[in-house]
C-alpha cells in the first residue's frame, strides 16, 4: 500500500502544535470581546512565560495572527488590534517587585478608549522616563493593572498621561 500524497495529509504533518490562550481582544472600531490567540505549544514554567509568548507573537515581523472569536478562526491584521488583555493569577505586589520602577499611566487610544495601569520596568538609570518606555522597540507596549496584563498597540496610542502614585 502506498502512502497518500494528498496535500491535506502533508499540511497536517507540517503544522506546529499550538495552544489557544484565552484573551480579551479590542479591535479598532469594535467593542472588546473574549477571544483566543494561538501560540506554540512548548514547555513553560509559568503563566508569565505564556504572557511573554503572546507578546512575542504580537511583536514578531508577521503581519497577521490567528485568532478564534465568535465567528471562528480568522487571520487578524496586527495593526487593527488596539489591545489584548490577559488575566493573571500573580498578585500585583509580587509582579511589581521584579521591577525597579512603576509608572502609573492612562493611555488614550485612537478609537477613543483608554487603558489604565502601570509600566513596570528596569530600564537603565539614565532612561527612567515614561517616554523611554514608550519608545522601546516593539509593536506592543506592556501595561499592568491589578489583575490583567495589557499588550497595547503602540500605533493606536494617541497620548499617555502619567498618573500620581497611590
Rosetta silent file (secondary structure, phi, psi, omega in degrees, C-alpha in Angstrom):
SEQUENCE: XXXXXXXXXXXXXXXXXXXXXXXXXXXXXXXXXXXXXXXXXXXXXXXXXXXXXXXXXXXXXXXXXXXXXXXXXXXXXXXXXXXXXXXXXXXXXXXXXXXXXXXXXXXXXXXXXXXXXXXXXXXXXXXXXXXXXXXXXXXXXXXXXXXXXXXXXXXXXXXXXXXXXX
SCORE:     score description
SCORE:     0.000 S_00000001
   1 L     0.000  134.691 -179.137    0.000    0.000    0.000 S_00000001
   2 L   -94.194  153.451  179.452    1.383    3.411   -0.923 S_00000001
   3 L   -73.821  142.614  179.569    1.241    6.478    1.298 S_00000001
   4 L   -70.361  115.744 -178.929   -1.405    9.069    0.422 S_00000001
   5 L   -87.458   16.731 -175.454    0.437   12.051   -1.139 S_00000001
   6 L   -62.043  145.542  179.374   -2.571   14.380   -0.770 S_00000001
   7 H   -60.807  -30.953 -178.755   -1.812   17.989    0.204 S_00000001
   8 H   -63.204  -45.720  179.910   -4.238   17.766    3.133 S_00000001
   9 H   -63.968  -43.742  179.806   -2.241   14.993    4.796 S_00000001
  10 H   -65.499  -38.959  179.810    1.070   16.818    4.230 S_00000001
  11 H   -62.307  -41.357 -179.383   -0.336   20.079    5.540 S_00000001
  12 H   -68.667  -30.292  178.213   -1.450   18.438    8.776 S_00000001
  13 H   -73.649  -22.808 -177.593    2.004   16.884    9.224 S_00000001
  14 H   -92.067   -8.892 -179.318    3.651   20.303    8.817 S_00000001
  15 L   -68.422  139.925  175.124    1.523   22.131   11.381 S_00000001
  16 L   -84.831  135.479  177.076    3.213   23.280   14.539 S_00000001
  17 L   -62.056  132.885 -179.259    1.404   22.220   17.722 S_00000001
  18 E  -129.555  163.535  170.975   -0.332   25.249   19.246 S_00000001
  19 E  -124.471  152.132  177.925   -2.415   26.123   22.258 S_00000001
  20 E   -95.784  122.764 -179.555   -5.250   28.623   22.419 S_00000001
  21 E   -99.941  122.474  177.990   -4.690   31.340   25.032 S_00000001
  22 E   -67.430  129.392 -179.625   -7.873   32.988   26.384 S_00000001
  23 E  -137.421  170.021  165.953   -7.663   36.761   25.914 S_00000001
  24 E  -112.621  128.889 -170.796   -9.865   39.810   25.787 S_00000001
  25 E  -119.866  126.666  174.094   -9.387   41.463   22.398 S_00000001
  26 E  -110.822  110.084  175.704  -10.053   45.061   21.402 S_00000001
  27 E   -96.867  140.795 -179.491  -10.049   45.511   17.638 S_00000001
  28 L   -53.027  128.247  178.042  -10.168   49.070   16.315 S_00000001
  29 L    84.519    1.129  179.471  -13.808   50.095   15.776 S_00000001
  30 L  -126.844  159.056  174.408  -15.251   47.163   17.752 S_00000001
  31 L   -73.591  145.044  175.405  -16.169   46.533   21.370 S_00000001
  32 L   -58.025  143.322 -177.161  -13.663   44.392   23.329 S_00000001
  33 E  -147.265  154.979  174.956  -14.642   40.723   23.289 S_00000001
  34 E   -65.645  146.005  178.394  -13.375   37.367   24.548 S_00000001
  35 E  -158.193 -178.911  174.429  -11.183   35.509   22.053 S_00000001
  36 E  -133.702  135.382  177.314   -8.310   33.047   21.859 S_00000001
  37 E  -112.967  139.942 -174.487   -4.889   33.716   20.390 S_00000001
  38 E   -96.484  132.780  174.427   -2.697   30.815   19.269 S_00000001
  39 E  -131.960  164.018 -179.644    0.912   30.347   20.385 S_00000001
  40 E   -59.788  140.652  177.568    3.342   27.456   20.075 S_00000001
  41 L   -88.139   91.312 -179.908    2.719   24.562   22.441 S_00000001
  42 L  -125.809  158.869  177.601    6.088   24.403   24.199 S_00000001
  43 L   -62.227  137.146  178.530    7.024   23.621   27.806 S_00000001
  44 L  -134.260  149.292 -179.611    6.653   26.661   30.085 S_00000001
  45 L   -95.999   -4.040  178.638    7.464   27.090   33.748 S_00000001
  46 L  -178.273  174.415 -178.685    4.686   29.561   34.477 S_00000001
  47 H   -62.837  -34.289 -178.524    1.973   31.940   33.358 S_00000001
  48 H   -62.934  -33.940  177.345    4.449   34.796   32.859 S_00000001
  49 H   -68.585  -33.329  176.078    6.192   32.804   30.109 S_00000001
  50 H   -65.611  -42.703  176.205    2.845   32.340   28.373 S_00000001
  51 H   -61.100  -41.941  177.335    2.300   36.111   28.501 S_00000001
  52 H   -60.935  -39.120  179.836    5.806   36.571   27.066 S_00000001
  53 H   -68.346  -38.138  175.701    4.953   34.177   24.217 S_00000001
  54 H   -63.749  -45.358  178.433    1.746   36.070   23.403 S_00000001
  55 H   -60.225  -41.885  179.218    3.726   39.339   23.419 S_00000001
  56 H   -64.287  -40.008  178.671    6.362   37.790   21.138 S_00000001
  57 H   -63.587  -37.111  179.422    3.680   36.580   18.704 S_00000001
  58 H   -75.776  -30.515 -177.106    2.234   40.096   18.532 S_00000001
  59 H   -89.671  -10.687 -177.414    5.651   41.757   18.204 S_00000001
  60 L   -69.207  173.208 -172.558    7.169   39.479   15.562 S_00000001
  61 L   -73.060  -13.521 -179.783    7.542   40.628   11.963 S_00000001
  62 L   -66.069  145.527 -174.923    4.495   38.735   10.673 S_00000001
  63 L   -85.957  -26.762 -176.418    1.564   40.981    9.734 S_00000001
  64 E  -122.020  152.549  178.904   -1.301   38.645   10.709 S_00000001
  65 E  -134.155  137.599  178.322   -2.024   36.492   13.749 S_00000001
  66 E   -74.764  130.763 -178.949   -4.565   33.631   14.057 S_00000001
  67 E  -136.239  137.985  175.208   -7.379   34.441   16.486 S_00000001
  68 E  -107.996  126.132  176.854  -10.528   32.483   17.391 S_00000001
  69 E  -131.046 -158.916 -179.114  -13.606   34.519   18.255 S_00000001
  70 L   -59.725  -31.016 -177.370  -17.380   34.192   17.919 S_00000001
  71 L   -94.497   13.182  179.543  -17.122   33.836   14.134 S_00000001
  72 E    98.394 -162.831 -178.349  -14.455   31.106   14.249 S_00000001
  73 E   -85.502  130.386  176.330  -10.756   31.325   13.444 S_00000001
  74 E  -131.015  158.449  170.441   -9.619   34.357   11.447 S_00000001
  75 E   -96.025  112.653 -172.978   -6.270   35.798   10.485 S_00000001
  76 E  -101.476  131.449  177.132   -6.317   39.221   12.115 S_00000001
  77 E   -68.404  127.434 -176.832   -4.131   42.110   10.961 S_00000001
  78 H   -62.858  -32.255 -179.206   -1.973   43.186   13.908 S_00000001
  79 H   -65.509  -19.713 -179.564   -2.306   46.874   13.006 S_00000001
  80 H   -87.449   -5.270  179.040   -6.073   46.572   13.654 S_00000001
  81 E   -84.625  124.168  174.316   -5.570   45.374   17.248 S_00000001
  82 E   -81.799  -48.580  175.346   -5.970   48.170   19.812 S_00000001
  83 E  -160.032  159.898  173.267   -5.064   45.934   22.769 S_00000001
  84 E  -124.198  134.440  177.910   -5.001   42.370   24.048 S_00000001
  85 E  -117.981  134.539  178.979   -5.686   41.635   27.724 S_00000001
  86 E  -125.663  123.402  176.938   -4.536   38.511   29.526 S_00000001
  87 E   -73.621  151.877  177.403   -5.647   37.768   33.080 S_00000001
  88 L  -141.518  154.759 -176.439   -3.022   36.529   35.530 S_00000001
  89 L   -88.570  -22.341 -177.359   -3.041   34.952   38.960 S_00000001
  90 L   -62.385  142.586  176.211    0.056   36.681   40.378 S_00000001
  91 L   -74.152  148.746 -179.734   -0.691   39.475   42.800 S_00000001
  92 H   -56.740  -35.218 -179.095    0.395   42.924   41.577 S_00000001
  93 H   -66.039  -38.309  178.075    2.790   43.283   44.515 S_00000001
  94 H   -66.586  -40.968 -179.790    4.586   40.049   43.558 S_00000001
  95 H   -68.227  -45.139 -174.646    4.849   41.119   39.933 S_00000001
  96 H   -67.252  -25.072  179.774    5.942   44.678   40.697 S_00000001
  97 L   -69.935  -14.106  177.580    8.803   43.581   42.952 S_00000001
  98 L   -77.640   -8.370 -174.421   10.525   42.131   39.898 S_00000001
  99 L  -122.442  153.516 -179.517   10.986   45.643   38.506 S_00000001
 100 L   -77.547  -33.575 -173.334   12.875   48.747   39.661 S_00000001
 101 E  -137.131  151.120  171.312   10.206   51.295   38.715 S_00000001
 102 E  -124.611  136.493  174.342    6.479   51.666   38.224 S_00000001
 103 E  -123.075  107.973  176.760    4.906   54.419   36.152 S_00000001
 104 E   -74.128  130.238 -174.908    1.129   54.655   36.620 S_00000001
 105 E  -140.081  157.042  167.649   -0.376   55.783   33.319 S_00000001
 106 E  -119.969  124.347 -178.122   -3.601   56.369   31.444 S_00000001
 107 E  -106.554  124.462  176.878   -3.327   55.588   27.742 S_00000001
 108 E   -97.849  128.251 -175.848   -5.773   57.240   25.340 S_00000001
 109 E  -101.413  156.944 -178.717   -6.341   55.210   22.167 S_00000001
 110 L   -56.576  -35.620 -179.599   -7.181   56.327   18.647 S_00000001
 111 L   -78.095   -0.404  177.446  -10.573   54.606   18.836 S_00000001
 112 L   100.890  -12.824  179.356  -11.496   56.639   21.908 S_00000001
 113 L   -80.869  173.170  176.415  -10.938   54.013   24.589 S_00000001
 114 E  -134.529  155.073  172.064   -8.452   54.149   27.431 S_00000001
 115 E  -128.390  127.893  179.310   -6.230   51.688   29.261 S_00000001
 116 E  -117.732  133.953 -179.657   -5.112   52.492   32.799 S_00000001
 117 E   178.517 -149.589 -177.559   -2.342   50.638   34.559 S_00000001
 118 E  -132.729  140.727  165.377    1.385   50.713   35.164 S_00000001
 119 E   -84.782  128.196  175.618    4.507   50.436   33.097 S_00000001
 120 E  -111.754  127.186 -178.726    6.868   48.203   35.050 S_00000001
 121 E  -150.520  164.101  173.579   10.491   48.454   34.068 S_00000001
 122 L  -131.854   43.116  178.657   14.107   48.037   34.970 S_00000001
 123 L   -62.709  158.250  177.055   15.481   50.327   32.290 S_00000001
 124 L   -55.079  152.458 -175.732   18.979   51.711   32.861 S_00000001
 125 H   -56.693  -26.990  179.805   19.116   54.558   35.393 S_00000001
 126 H   -83.073    3.237 -179.750   19.728   57.092   32.622 S_00000001
 127 H  -135.153   56.338 -174.772   16.407   56.129   30.954 S_00000001
 128 L   -91.449    9.663 -172.424   13.780   56.216   33.746 S_00000001
 129 L   -91.378  158.246  176.510   11.086   58.191   31.907 S_00000001
 130 H   -59.792  -41.100 -178.892    7.726   57.072   30.548 S_00000001
 131 H   -61.106  -33.595  177.013    8.743   58.239   27.066 S_00000001
 132 H   -65.302  -38.019  177.789   11.735   55.867   27.185 S_00000001
 133 H   -64.760  -43.962 -178.156    9.347   53.019   27.927 S_00000001
 134 H   -67.975  -31.185 -175.239    7.078   54.009   25.032 S_00000001
 135 L   -91.841    7.770  175.304    9.935   54.380   22.550 S_00000001
 136 L   -67.996  158.907  178.299   11.433   50.935   23.109 S_00000001
 137 L   -62.342  149.571  177.716   11.457   48.555   20.165 S_00000001
 138 L   122.562  147.127 -177.548    8.313   46.516   19.643 S_00000001
 139 L   -80.239  -28.267 -175.653    4.844   46.962   18.236 S_00000001
 140 E  -119.133  141.021 -179.706    3.029   46.448   21.568 S_00000001
 141 E  -103.696  135.410 -179.679    3.546   48.170   24.930 S_00000001
 142 E   -88.883  131.709  178.549    3.038   46.199   28.161 S_00000001
 143 E  -134.958  131.120  179.746    0.736   47.681   30.808 S_00000001
 144 E  -105.418  135.131  169.032   -0.183   46.014   34.111 S_00000001
 145 L  -112.805 -167.870 -175.440   -3.416   46.594   36.025 S_00000001
 146 L   -61.803  -31.923 -178.414   -4.465   44.927   39.285 S_00000001
 147 L  -141.345   13.211 -174.894   -5.253   41.563   37.627 S_00000001
 148 E  -137.885  142.847  173.088   -4.597   41.984   33.905 S_00000001
 149 E  -106.319  118.438  178.192   -1.621   42.286   31.606 S_00000001
 150 E   -98.867  139.820  169.077   -2.406   44.527   28.610 S_00000001
 151 E  -114.280  106.251 -173.064   -0.485   44.495   25.366 S_00000001
 152 E  -102.173  129.167  179.720   -1.352   47.853   23.783 S_00000001
 153 E   -67.622  115.965 -177.480   -0.634   48.525   20.109 S_00000001
 154 H   -59.332  -30.037  179.757    1.767   51.490   20.075 S_00000001
 155 H   -72.112  -14.194  179.120    0.344   52.605   16.708 S_00000001
 156 H   -98.188   -3.173 -178.995   -3.084   53.049   18.331 S_00000001
 157 E   -81.503  126.252  176.703   -1.827   55.251   21.195 S_00000001
 158 E   -92.852  -47.140  178.468   -2.817   58.920   20.896 S_00000001
 159 E  -155.499  159.072  178.349   -1.466   60.122   24.243 S_00000001
 160 E  -129.934  129.333  176.891   -0.195   58.890   27.579 S_00000001
 161 E  -110.975  128.296  174.064   -0.743   60.665   30.885 S_00000001
 162 E   -80.467  131.433 -177.931    1.409   59.817   33.870 S_00000001
 163 L   -99.634  153.498  176.608   -0.786   59.469   36.972 S_00000001
 164 L   -66.570  151.048  176.811    0.180   60.259   40.568 S_00000001
 165 L   -65.973  150.071  175.000    1.200   57.292   42.706 S_00000001
 166 L   106.401    0.000    0.000   -1.381   55.793   45.008 S_00000001
